[in-house]
Amino acid sequence: MKKKLTEIAVQKFAPEAGRRLEVFDALTPGLALRITEAGKKSWSVMYRVAGRGDGGNRGPLRRMTLGAYPLIDLKDARERARSALDLADRGDDPADKRRDEARAKGERVFEVICARFIELHAKAHTVKWKDTERLLNTLVVPVWKGKPIDQIDRATAHELLDDIAMEQGAGAAREVRKHVTKFFNWSVDRGLLVASPVAGMRRPELGYAPRERVLSMEELKAVWEAAGKMGYPFGPMVRLLILTAQRRAEIAELQRGWLLSGQEAFEVPASHYKTDRPQVVPLSAPALAIVEALPKWNSGEYLLSTTAGRRPVSGFSKAKARIDKLSKVEEWTLHDLRRSAATHMARLGIPQEHIERVLGHAIEGVAGTYNRYSYLAEKRAALDIWGAQWA
């Protein structure tokens, strides 16, 4: 849509449900006003750089963000757009020039500081730092590349999240918000920023809603049967998740050295456990039978592996999709097996305190202070009762 923009018209443009509007200025070629579904407005300019295409023609169409409205009004946006178009006509990419000027002035551009954040913070403090790196490099760096971090304001952050929510979904926007919040907090702590632009940001639609999915016994049995049809390694893994009520990582990373000889149990080291303390997990008869039947690889310690024990099993999403197809059970996650097992143990009359010990939850106060073998008998009794449902 193209219109002769006025300041009053820009003020009055309203969002439309379900889509993002883009209005081009009839007086300034390439200048566009973007209005997100949430009502955020921003300026950008479309241009082609002279001499950058085949045969000396203009290069491909590019977009450069000029800034958010009303921080940048119509007059300022037109001036910035004309300046960018003039550079493009002379064969210079305005986006490259803006990046070069930022670096020449010693300003801290986002992609440089982001790389430092990954190297110095994420790698040191996050097990899944590669996921953080991939997310930021895929969804944030291309948008904020060349932008000094002290010029990223709240409106810019909201616009990024709006775009991601509409194009990638709320889940992706939620993850981006989480990681950019950590990035800006880290930058403030390092003295690179005075304050985080996303501090106190209210985005209730991107909040984490606690899951409450509990599979019925009929659904659990359908998943159990489907796991039996899948075979090694995912079939045994899923059945052990049901029988032990442990987290996915604790079962997927099960190692030969974790098995406690003669005790029919395994111990998850503190370094592999969420609460940073070891967890001893008794094995009921059906769980023990599954563990004893797992291959003992010569190339590595992992008992559930597709690499002969060198690395733990992975590729959960594909395996989960296959279980869904075989079991016909819908809208559940592997973590829901843990919640479901705990719920059904309570139904069988197992005391809640014993269930909490099975789950390895940290318990505050004096009652929470115990060594790795405390409550072992109670945990074994609870898991035996639960395991009898699957014998």
N, C-alpha and C positions, 0 to 999 in steps of 0.2 A: 504494500500500500504506500502510495506517495502523496504527500500533502505539502502545501506551503505552511510551514510551521510558524507559530507565534508562541510567545512565552505563555499566554493565557491558554492556548490550545494544549501545550505541553503539560501544563498544570492539570487540565481537565481530563486528559486521557485516563480511562479507567481500565482495570484488568478485566479479562474475560476468563470464565471458568474453563479449565481443561486445556488451555493453550497459551502460548506466549505471543504477544503482539510485537510487530516490528514495523515502524513507520519511517519512511525515507523522506528527507527534506527536499522539496522541489527546487529550492534555491541553492542548495549546496550538494553537488553530485557526491554520492557515496555516504553522506552523513545519515545515520540511522538512530532512531530512538527505540530502545527495546523496553517493553513493559511485561514483567513476569506475571504469572498467575497470582502471585502474592502482592502485586502492586508496586514492586521495586522498578525504578526506571534508571536506565543507563544509556550512555552514548557510545557509538562505535563508528568507524569509518571503513568503507570497502574501497579497495584500490588495486590497481595493477601496475607493477613497476616497469617502466620503459626499458626495453632492451633485454629483459630477463626471459623472454620466450624464444621459441624456435624462429630462426631466420631474423633475429633482431626485433621481433615483435614484442608486445607487452607480455609480461609473465602472467601466471595464474592469478585468479582473484583471491585477495587476502583480506582479512579483517583485523583491525587493531582497536582495542578498547581505549576509549578516551577518558572515561570516568563516570561516576554516578551523578544523577540528577537528584536534588537541586544543588549539590556542591559545585557542579559545573552547569551553568545556565545555558540557554540557547545561543546567546552571543558568543560565549567562550567556546562552546562546542563547535560552532561554525568556524571560528578562527583556528582552532586546533585541526579541524578536518581539512581546511584549505591549506594549512602549512604542510600537513601530511601528503596531500595530493600534489602539492608543488614539488616536494621531494621525490615522489614517485615519478612525476613527469620528467625529472632530471636524471632518473635512473638510480636513485638511492631509495632503499627500502626504509620507510620511516620507523618501522619497528626495530630494525637493526640499529638505526641511528639513535633511537631512544635508549636502547640497551647500552650502546657504546658510551653515550653521554653519562648514563648512570654509573657505569664502571669507572669512567674517567674522573668523575667527581668523588670516587671512593664510596659511593652509596652501596648499601648492602642489598643486593638483588635476591629475590626469593629463591631461585634455583641453587644459588651458591650456598646460602645459609641452610637450605633444606638438605643439601648433600652433607654439610657438616653435622646437622641434627641426626641424620641417619648414622653417620660414621661414629660420632662421639656419644650419642645418647641411645638411639634405638638398638644398635648392635650390642651395646653393653648391658642394657636393661630389659630387652624384649626378646623372648625366645623366637617369636615369629616376626623378626624384624624385616625379613624379606617381603612379607605381606605388606608391612607398612611402607617399605620402599616402593613396591609395585603400585600400591594404591596412590601414593602421592605423585609418583612420576607419571602415572597414567591420567589421573583426573584433576590434579592441581597444578603441577609444574607447567603443562602446556598453556594454561589460562593465565597464570601469574608470572610466567617467565619474563625476566627483564624488569620486573616491577620491584622497586625498593620496598623492603618489608615495612618500613615506617610510613609508606604511602598506601598500605592495605588497610582500609578502614572497615568499620562494621557493615556499611552498606555493600562494599565490595565482597565481603565474606558472605553476607546474606544472598547476594546475587549468584555467587558460585554454588551455594547449597541449593538455591532454587533451580538452577539449571541442571544440576546433577539429579535432583529429585525428579524432575520432569523427564529427563532423558535416560537415566539409569535406574531410577526407583528410589524409594525412601530408604531402603536398606543401605545402598551405596552412599547416599547423602549422610546417613547416620554415622557410618564408619569414617567418612571424610571429616565430619565435624569433630569426632573424637580425636583424630590424629592431628588436625590443624590446631585444635585446642592445646594438645601437648606441645606442639611445635612452638606456638606463641608463648606459652608459659615458660618453656625452656629458653626462648629468646629473651624474655624479660629477665629471667634469672641470670642470664649471661651479660646483661646490660646492653643488649642489642636493641631493645625497645623499652620505652618508658612504661607502657601499659599494653596489655593484650587487647586487640580489637574485638575479640570474641568473648571476653570476660563477661559473665552474666547474661550472655545471649539467650533469649527465650525462643526456643523452637520446640514446643510441646509435641508437634507431630513427628519429631525425630527422636523422641525419648524412647528408652528401652522399656518395653512392656514385659514384665515377668511372665514366663510361660507357665501354664498350669495344666498342660496336657498330661493326662494319666490314661494309659492304655488299659482297657478292661482285660480280664483274664482270657477272654475269647480272642481279643486282638493280640495279646502277648503270645498265645499259643499259635496263632496264625504266623506271627513273625518267627517264632521258634521253628515251626515246620519249614518255612521258607528258607531259614538259615541252614537247615539240614540239607536242603536241596542245592545250596550254593557250593558246598565243599570248602576246602582250605583255600585261603586263610580267613576269609570273611565270615564263613559259616560258624566256625569255632569262636571267632571273636565276638560275634553278636550273641551267641548263646552264653558265653562267659560274662558279657555285659549284663544279661538278664540274671544270671545266677549269683553274681558277686555284688551287683549294685555299685560298681566302681565307675570312674570316669573313663571316657573313651581312650584318652592318652595312656592311662595307667594299664589298660588291658592291651592296647595296640603295641605298647612298648615293652611288654612282658619279656623278661630275659631269663636265660637259664640260671644265671647267678642269683636271681631273686628267690628261687625256690628254696624253701627251708627243709633240709633233709630230715626225714622222719617225722615231720610235724604237720604234713598235709596242709600246707599254707605257703603263701609267698609274701615277701616283704618289699614294699615299694620304698626305695631310698628317699630321704628328705629332699634330695636334689631333683627328684622327679615328681614330688607331691605338691599339690597346690598350697597346703598349709605350712610348707617348709619343715615338716617333721615326718619321720618314717611312719608307714602304715602297714600293719600286718593284716593280711586278708586270709582267713581260714577258707579251705576248700571243702565244700560239701561233696558227697559221693559223686553226683553227676558232674560237678565242676572238676573234681580230681580226675575223673575218667577222661574228660576232654583234654586236660593239661597233659596227662600221661601219654595221650595218643598224638600229641603235637610232635612234628619232626624235630630232631636235635641236629642242627646244621653244623658242619665242620668249618664253614667260612665265617660264622658270626654267632653272636649270643642271642639274637632276637628269635623268639619262638614263633611269632606270627610275622611272616616275611615273604616277599616275592623276590628277594635278592639273596637267597640261600643264607639268611641270617645276618647279612651285613648291615641292613637297614630295616627299621620297623615297617609294617604294612602301611600303605597309603592308598590314595584313590578312593576315599570313602564315598564321595558323591555318586560315582558310578555304581558302586556296590549297593548304596542305599536305594538308588533308583531300581535296581534289579530286585531287591527285597520287596519294595513297594509293589512291583508288578506281580511277584510270586505270591505275596501275602494278601494283596487287595486291601491293606490297611493304609489309610490316608492321613495326611496332615500330622505327621509325627517326626521327631528327630531321634538320633541315637541317644542323646542325653535324656530324652523322655523315658527311656528304659530304666534309668537310675531312679527317677522320681516314681515311676510306676512300681518298681520292685519295693521301694520303701513304703509306698501306700498299701500294697497288698500284704507286706509283712505286718503292718499295723492291724490290718483286717484279721490276720491270723492270731492276733493277741500278743504279739511281741512288744515288750515295753519300748516306749519311744526313745528312752535314753540309750538302750542297746542298739536301736536302729541308727541313732546318731553316731554311735561308735563304729558301726559297720560302714556308714557313709564317710567316716573320717572327718566329720565336722569339728571345727575348733569349738570347745565349750568354755565359756568364760568362768572365772572364779576358781575356787579350790577344786570344784568338781572337774574342772577342765585340765588339771595338772595330773598327768599320768605318764608312765613310760610305755614303750611300744607294745609290751605284753600285757598291760592292764586291760581288763575286760575281754581278754582273749577267749575265755570260756563262754562268756555271754555272746560274743560275736559269733563264735562257732555254733552255739545253740540256735541263734537266730537264723544263720545261713543254712543250717541243717533242716530246720523247719521249712524254710523257703525252698530249699533244694528238693525236699520230698515232693513238692508239687510238680517236679519235672523228672522224677525218677522213672 
